[in-house]
Amino acid sequence: MNREELKRLWWSIPHGKLGVPMRTILVKFDTHKSRIGQGTVTITRDSENGYSEFSTYQVDPLQYALDKMNEKYSRLEYDEDYDYSKYQLIIK
């Protein structure tokens, strides 16, 4: 495939507006017997403002996720992308 074909292919892909924005908080518990109750929290956002993903390992991941969802908004200007109370919580 040459450069011209790649360019045509790129411009033929629809680059319009995204569908429904995805905002999730995923809590995944560790399965190792010495780390029962511990796990990873992943906060993912995919909206018209871009894609962002943040992961952290926590001793109490469910409490961390709930605290994030309940914390008061601390930015000067309201931005829905950082209002974690509107995010979907997924527990695995």
N, C-alpha and C positions, 0 to 999 in steps of 0.2 A: 504494500500500500504506500503510495507516494504522498507527498505533502499536500497536493491539491485535493486528493481524495479524502484525506483526513480533515481538511478544512471544510469541504462540502458536508462530510458526515457530521462534524461539529455543529454547523449552522442548521442542519436538518433536525437536530434534537430540539424538542420544545423546551424553552427556557422561561416560560411564563410564570405566573404566580403559583406558589405551592398550594396544596390543598389545606386541610386543617392542620394547624401547627401542632407539633408533637412536644409535649412537656411531661417528662416522667421522672420519678424518683424510684429507682430499683434497689431493693434491699436483698442481697444474696448472702445467706448464711453459710459459713464454712462447714465442711463435712468432716474435718479431721477431729478425732475424738478428744484431743487435748485443747481444741479451740471451740468447743460447743458454746453456742450463743454469740460468738463473734462473727464478723462478716464484713462485706464490702457494700458501701452505699455509692451508687452511681446516679448522678443528676444529669439528665440529657435534655437539651432544648434544640429543636429544629423548627425555625420559623422564617419569616421573610427577612429577619435581621441577621440570619446566619445560623450556623450549627455550632453547638458548644457541648462539651461533655467533661464532667469532673468526677473523679473517683477517689474514695478514701476508705482505708481499712479502719474499722471501729471495734472496740470491745463490746459495745452495746449499740449495734447498728440501727435497730428499730427505734430506740429512744432518740438517736441522733437525727434520723429522718423526721420523726414527729416534731422534734424541737425546731428543725429547719422549716417545717410547714407552719408552725405556730409562731415563729419569731415575727416581731413587728418589722415592718418595712423601714429600713434605715437610710435609704437613698434620698437625696433632696428632691428629685423629680420622680414621680411614679412611673415605673416601667413594668409592664405585665410580665416580661421575660424573667424578672427577678422576684416576682411575687410567688414564692413556693407554695402558698396555700392553694393556688390554682392548678398545681401539678398533680398528676395521677400517681398514686402510690402503688407499687407492685412489689409483692413479697415472694421470694423464691426460696 
